[in-house]
């Protein structure tokens, strides 16, 4: 069902029946969005400010992106819309993953037990894989540590550092996976 070529498929069809790889991205992005939404509702996403998802996603056209904790309502309609969108991404991704051989349990297991994390301690699969694994770990640890220590889970400066490390990690991992063994 989801492994058909994307030729002739409309955008909506590709979103509601994503490929295996796209489904995994949907789960990751949706879960990250749900975490940010929860932190925002608790007032912990950004020091001193509440995030207005309508403002952020519309680049300030529908609302201000940030409002002071003292004056911002604890819950607004854009929070609900953002939660529904992120939850929908997770649900669509998990639906596709559940139809695969390994199912959802196999997917969750693969997040912890895979060649990338094993490459942290071994250059067996090549230096690109090892450096990529360390870039991924460094980017994730920087984001989580900075978010916990400074209460800025939603900050362009933090994203500028962590996104570069994570992107290089994924890129180097893809390079290592595409290199012929020899």
C-alpha positions in Angstrom: 0.0 0.0 0.0 2.6 2.6 1.0 5.6 1.3 -1.0 4.1 2.3 -4.4 6.0 4.9 -6.4 4.9 8.4 -5.8 4.3 9.0 -9.6 0.6 9.7 -10.2 -0.2 10.1 -6.5 -1.6 13.4 -5.3 -0.1 15.4 -2.4 -3.0 14.5 -0.2 -2.6 10.8 -1.0 1.1 10.9 -0.2 0.3 12.6 3.2 -2.4 10.2 4.3 -0.6 7.1 3.0 3.0 8.0 3.5 6.0 5.9 2.5 7.8 4.0 5.3 10.5 6.7 5.6 8.0 9.6 5.5 5.9 7.8 8.2 9.0 7.8 10.5 9.5 11.5 9.9 5.8 12.1 10.7 6.1 10.3 14.0 9.3 12.2 14.9 8.1 15.6 14.0 4.6 15.0 15.5 6.1 13.8 18.8 8.4 16.7 18.9 5.5 19.1 18.3 3.4 17.4 21.0 6.4 17.8 23.4 6.6 21.5 22.6 2.9 22.0 22.9 2.9 20.3 26.4 5.8 22.4 27.5 4.1 25.5 26.2 0.9 24.7 28.1 3.0 24.2 31.3 4.7 27.6 30.6 8.1 25.9 30.1 8.7 26.2 26.4 10.3 29.6 26.6 11.4 31.7 29.5 9.0 34.5 30.1 6.8 33.9 27.1 4.0 31.7 25.8 4.1 30.6 22.2 1.2 31.4 20.0 1.3 28.6 17.4 -1.0 30.7 15.1 1.6 33.5 15.2 4.6 31.2 14.8 3.2 29.2 11.9 1.8 32.3 10.1 5.0 34.3 10.6 3.1 36.8 12.8 0.3 37.5 10.4 -2.5 35.9 12.5 -1.1 36.7 15.9 2.0 37.7 17.8 4.4 34.7 17.9 5.2 35.2 21.6 3.2 36.7 24.4 4.3 37.4 28.0 3.4 34.8 30.6 1.7 37.5 32.7 -0.8 38.6 30.0 -1.1 35.5 27.8 -4.0 33.1 28.3 -2.9 29.6 29.4 -4.8 27.9 26.5 -6.0 29.2 23.2 -7.5 27.8 20.0 -4.2 27.6 18.2 -2.9 25.3 21.0 -5.7 22.9 20.2 -5.1 23.1 16.4 -1.4 22.6 16.8 -2.0 19.6 19.1 -4.4 18.1 16.6 -2.0 18.6 13.7 0.9 17.0 15.6 -1.2 14.2 17.0 -2.5 13.6 13.4 1.1 13.3 12.1 1.9 10.7 14.8 -1.3 8.8 14.1 -0.7 8.7 10.4 2.9 7.7 10.8 2.1 4.9 13.3 -0.7 3.6 11.1 1.7 3.2 8.3 4.4 1.6 10.5 1.9 -0.8 12.1 1.2 -2.2 8.6 4.8 -3.1 8.1 6.5 -6.4 9.1 8.2 -5.1 12.3 5.1 -3.2 13.5 5.2 -0.4 16.0 7.1 -2.4 18.6 9.8 -3.1 16.1 9.9 0.6 15.2 10.3 1.7 18.8 13.0 -1.0 19.4 14.9 0.3 16.4 15.1 3.8 17.9 17.3 2.4 20.7 19.0 -0.6 19.1 20.3 0.3 15.7 23.7 0.6 13.9 23.9 4.3 14.4 24.1 4.2 18.2 26.4 1.2 18.1 28.7 3.3 15.8 29.3 5.7 18.8 31.9 3.2 20.1 33.1 1.5 16.9 34.3 2.6 13.5 33.4 -0.8 12.1 30.9 0.7 9.6 33.3 3.5 8.6 34.3 6.8 10.0 31.4 8.6 8.4 29.0 6.5 10.3 30.8 7.1 13.6 31.2 10.8 13.1 27.5 11.0 12.0 26.4 9.2 15.2 28.4 11.6 17.3 26.9 14.6 15.5 23.3 13.2 16.1 24.0 12.5 19.7 25.7 15.9 20.2 22.8 17.8 18.5 20.1 16.0 20.6 22.0 16.4 23.8 22.7 20.0 23.2 19.0 20.6 22.5 17.8 18.7 25.5 20.4 20.1 27.9 19.9 23.7 26.8 16.1 23.3 27.0 16.3 21.9 30.6 19.0 24.4 31.9 17.7 27.6 30.3 14.0 26.9 29.6 14.3 27.7 25.9 13.0 24.7 24.1 11.7 27.0 21.3 14.6 29.2 20.5 16.2 30.0 17.1 19.7 30.1 18.5 19.3 26.6 20.0 17.9 25.3 16.7 20.8 26.9 14.8 23.3 24.8 16.7 21.3 21.5 17.2 19.8 21.4 13.7 23.2 21.7 12.0 24.6 18.8 14.1 21.6 16.6 13.6 21.5 17.4 9.8 25.2 16.6 9.5 24.6 13.4 11.5 21.8 12.2 9.2 23.9 13.2 6.2 27.0 11.4 7.3 24.9 8.4 8.3 23.3 8.3 4.8 26.8 8.6 3.2 28.0 5.7 5.3 25.0 3.6 4.4 25.4 4.3 0.7 29.2 3.6 0.5 30.0 0.2 -1.0 31.7 -2.2 1.5 35.2 -3.0 0.6 
